[in-house]
Amino acid sequence: MAELAKHGNWTNLSSTDRKGRYLHWDELRHRAPPGALSLEAWWGTFKLARAGARRLPLTDTLGRPFIYNLPDEPALRGIHEIDSRTHGAVSMDGQLRSSGARDRYIVMSLMEEAITSSQLEGAATTRKVAQQMLRTKRKPRNTHERMIANNYRAMEWVREHVDEPITPELVLELHHHLTVGTLERNDESGRLRRPDEKIFVKSDSGEILHDPPPSETLPERLEAMCAFANDPGTQGAFVPPIVRAILVHFWLAYDHPFVDGNGRTARALFYWSALRSGYWLLEFITISRVIKRAPAKYGRAFLHTETDDNDATYFIIHQLEVIQRAIDDLRRYIERSLDEQRTFDGLLRATNRFNHRQVALLRHALAHSGREYTIREHQSYHAVVYQTARTDLLGLEAEGLLTSLKRGKTLHFLPAEDLEAVLRRRVDS
């Protein structure tokens, strides 16, 4: 305090540095403090600025509350950008709200989130094989594929229950969808861990990073989490909806109420909370894909929170950045799709012989030579009945754009050789 007073640092205190970074001591101690301040005094200025943090109903194992701040940079700006891009994304709105494109993008995002969320938890299956399994509705061949199939079903469950208040019973149901058939014991799915099932979160080297609350407290803590998730205001204080969704994610992960599947459940609950609050665009993004690119940052956000007076700001800021990157990914994907569509539509401008589902398949086939398609896959991808999907593919075969062959009992369709040239002839005819 004396050092701060001596150097006149009582005014203009900020919880972030000059670049808008909300630094933890582990990050700050490697930087040079401004002026003649010592590192400890510099850290003291941040702690003073953060002293007015909001309290959460979430407490640690010693009963101390978790807190959070919303500094202008990067939190408030991040919230504003997500709100603007989610609720007013005019450039993406038309593309995502048209019936055919919407169904395709939803299926794409559900699959991608299911695959990458499971891979974060150890599922060792390639993206290509996993997509093929989900699109053809093939039964999982092993536990890794089962994890992905479960995650896909759980994401569908989230969409089905988005208008309902969350309850402990629904959280257990969600966990069951995520983990059934993948745990060491079948009875571990869809229930809280028991006193004899002590678990720890460990580093790759075996170091204990987190000791979750004892199992005896879990029913009460789960009730409190659901109350927080359903309430737009907490103890009289408004919590921005996207921040509340992030904190629900953090809360479930901190409590680690299950023997396994906690991370997947936490991320699924984030989607439930965000979609329930009207963030419709988040239905089309995959946060797990962004997290998977830098999983160490994800773990560090948890660790920084727990090692700095339960300050959840670190996790909030990390997740705001993850969401913004996921929206950027979606925007780039849509821009690529529109570029491909404009090129492809030039070939189809003179004819009305193909419906939007057939056009989507042909566009995909042009970009993925050697790809095979099945009726079940086409049905699942476009959310249509079997007969409609069958008619689509047989119609393309009749046009000479696809050829069919049987593999076992399943009819597979392959693009014609030199598909683009064949398509040009059909359009010109």
Secondary structure by P-SEA (a helix, b strand, c coil): caaaaaacccccccccccccccccaaaaaaccccccccaaaaaaaaaaaaccccccccccccccccccccccccaaaaaaaaaaaaccccccccccccaaaaaaaaaaaaaaaaaaaaaaacccccaaaaaaaaaaccccccaaaaaaaaaaaaaaaaaaaccccccaaaaaaaaaaaccccccccccccccccccccccccccccccccccccccaaaaaaaaaaaaaaccccccccccaaaaaaaaaaaaaaacccccaaaaaaaaaaaaaaaaacccccccccaaaaaaacaaaaaaaaaaaaaccccaaaaaaaaaaaaaaaaaaaaaaaaaaaaaaaaaaaaacccccccaaaaaaaaaaaacccccccaaaaaaaacccaaaaaaaaaaaaaaccbbbbbcccbbbbbcccaaaaaaaaaaac
